[in-house]
């Protein structure tokens, strides 16, 4: 388990980096680092753990070798939870053990709460915990899970923008906005369309 490999998972703003130890067919364990930390926090621990597991330690966005979010973006806890969901999807993991340290003890419990069907076990190191008032739990789970799932579905459906001739672009704009005149549509397209190398 001492040897590791580097991994990269694409996200809309770049990639999430990770390192992996153990056999890829082993039982999956996702390791989440703490505050201002990175995946190397697990370098000394992983070699001491059972060898028949597949350990993946990710760098959260803006940490370690992962891409930073675009300038001006916030780093909310729910964004980190979404990063975990993205990595689990990229690995095609349906169920796995989640091991979190320090700051992550806010993130992995939130993930477990939102996606309990995906988490076999939750291991928390130096935890502070994540608590909700009992009357808030159902609404919180429903609303936050909906936000994450919608975002990931939208990203999965994103396609390369279609190129159209100026005439076809105007026709498409007018079909989608019945209140526009042809003159008004042409004015909007001057600034609302991007010219491609082929015209």
C-alpha positions in Angstrom: 0.0 0.0 0.0 3.1 2.3 0.2 3.0 3.0 -3.5 0.4 5.3 -4.9 -0.8 6.6 -8.3 -2.0 10.1 -9.2 -5.5 10.6 -10.6 -7.3 13.6 -12.2 -11.1 14.0 -12.5 -12.4 16.7 -14.9 -14.7 19.4 -13.5 -16.2 22.4 -15.4 -13.4 24.7 -14.1 -10.5 22.3 -14.6 -9.9 19.1 -12.5 -9.9 17.5 -9.1 -6.7 15.8 -8.3 -6.3 12.7 -6.1 -3.9 9.9 -5.2 -4.8 6.3 -4.9 -3.3 3.4 -3.0 -4.0 -0.4 -3.1 -5.8 -2.6 -5.6 -8.4 -0.9 -7.7 -10.7 -3.9 -7.3 -10.5 -3.6 -3.5 -13.3 -2.2 -1.4 -13.4 1.6 -2.1 -12.5 4.1 0.5 -12.7 7.9 -0.2 -10.4 9.9 2.0 -11.1 13.6 2.6 -8.6 16.0 4.0 -8.9 18.8 6.5 -8.7 22.6 6.6 -6.0 24.2 4.3 -4.7 20.6 3.8 -4.4 18.2 0.9 -4.4 14.5 0.0 -0.8 14.1 1.4 -2.3 14.2 4.9 -3.0 10.5 4.5 0.6 9.5 3.4 1.6 8.1 6.8 -1.8 6.6 7.7 -2.7 4.6 4.5 0.3 2.2 4.8 -0.8 1.2 8.3 -4.3 0.3 7.1 -5.6 -3.1 5.6 -4.1 -3.8 2.2 -7.2 -5.2 0.5 -8.9 -1.8 0.2 -8.7 0.8 -2.6 -7.9 4.2 -1.0 -8.5 7.4 -3.0 -7.5 10.7 -1.3 -8.8 13.7 -3.2 -7.6 17.3 -3.1 -10.6 19.5 -2.7 -11.0 22.4 -5.2 -8.4 25.0 -4.5 -6.2 22.6 -2.5 -3.2 20.5 -3.4 -3.0 19.8 -7.1 -6.7 20.5 -7.8 -7.8 23.4 -9.9 -8.9 26.6 -8.1 -12.5 27.6 -8.7 -12.9 30.7 -10.9 -11.8 34.0 -9.4 -14.5 35.5 -7.2 -16.1 32.1 -6.5 -16.9 31.1 -2.9 -15.8 27.8 -1.3 -18.9 26.8 0.5 -19.2 23.5 2.4 -21.9 22.4 0.0 -19.5 23.0 -3.0 -17.0 20.6 -1.3 -19.9 18.0 -0.9 -20.6 18.4 -4.6 -16.9 17.8 -5.3 -17.2 14.5 -3.4 -20.3 13.6 -5.5 -18.4 14.4 -8.7 -15.4 12.2 -7.8 -17.6 9.3 -6.7 -19.4 9.5 -10.1 -16.1 9.7 -12.0 -14.9 6.6 -10.1 -18.3 4.9 -10.8 -18.6 4.1 -7.1 -22.1 3.2 -6.0 -21.1 2.5 -2.3 -17.9 3.2 -0.5 -16.4 4.0 2.9 -15.9 7.7 3.6 -13.0 8.7 5.8 -12.7 12.4 6.8 -10.3 14.5 8.8 -10.7 17.8 10.6 -12.6 20.4 8.5 -13.9 17.5 6.4 -15.8 16.3 9.5 -18.4 18.9 8.3 -18.3 17.6 4.7 -18.4 13.8 4.9 -21.2 13.8 7.5 -23.2 16.1 5.2 -22.5 13.8 2.2 -23.5 10.8 4.2 -26.7 12.6 5.3 -27.6 13.6 1.7 -26.6 10.3 0.0 -26.9 7.6 2.7 -27.4 4.9 0.1 -23.8 5.5 -1.1 -22.0 5.3 2.2 -21.0 2.0 3.7 -19.2 3.4 6.8 -18.2 6.8 8.0 -14.8 7.3 9.7 -14.2 10.7 11.3 -10.7 11.7 12.6 -10.5 14.7 14.9 -14.1 15.6 14.4 -16.3 18.4 15.5 -19.4 16.8 14.0 -22.3 18.1 12.0 -25.6 18.7 13.7 -29.1 19.8 12.5 -32.2 20.5 14.5 -34.5 17.4 14.1 -37.2 19.5 12.6 -34.9 20.8 9.9 -33.4 17.5 8.7 -35.9 16.4 6.1 -36.2 19.8 4.4 -32.4 20.3 4.5 -31.7 16.9 2.9 -34.4 17.3 0.2 -33.3 20.9 -0.8 -29.6 20.4 -0.8 -29.7 17.1 -2.6 -31.9 18.6 -5.3 -29.4 21.5 -5.8 -26.4 19.1 -6.2 -28.3 16.6 -8.4 -29.6 19.3 -10.7 -26.2 20.9 -11.1 -24.5 17.5 -12.0 -27.3 16.7 -14.4 -26.9 20.0 -16.1 -23.1 19.5 -16.4 -23.6 16.0 -17.8 -25.9 17.4 -20.5 -23.6 20.2 -21.6 -22.7 20.0 -25.2 -20.5 21.9 -27.6 -22.5 25.0 -28.7 -24.0 24.7 -32.1 -22.7 26.9 -34.9 -25.4 28.6 -37.1 -25.3 31.0 -39.9 -26.3 34.6 -39.0 -29.6 34.0 -40.7 -30.3 30.7 -38.9 -29.2 32.3 -35.6 -31.6 35.1 -36.0 -34.4 32.7 -36.9 -33.6 30.6 -33.7 -33.7 33.8 -31.6 -37.0 34.9 -33.0 -38.6 31.5 -32.5 -37.5 31.5 -28.8 -38.6 35.1 -28.3 -41.9 35.8 -30.1 -42.1 39.4 -28.9 -38.9 40.3 -30.8 -39.0 42.0 -34.2 -36.4 40.9 -36.8 -34.7 44.2 -36.4 -34.5 43.9 -32.6 -33.2 40.3 -32.9 -30.5 41.4 -35.3 -29.4 44.2 -32.9 -29.2 41.7 -29.9 -27.2 39.2 -32.0 -24.5 41.8 -32.8 -23.5 41.4 -29.1 -25.1 38.1 -28.2 -23.4 35.8 -30.7 -19.8 34.7 -31.1 -18.2 34.4 -34.5 -16.5 31.1 -35.1 -13.2 30.6 -37.2 -15.3 29.3 -40.1 -17.6 32.3 -39.9 
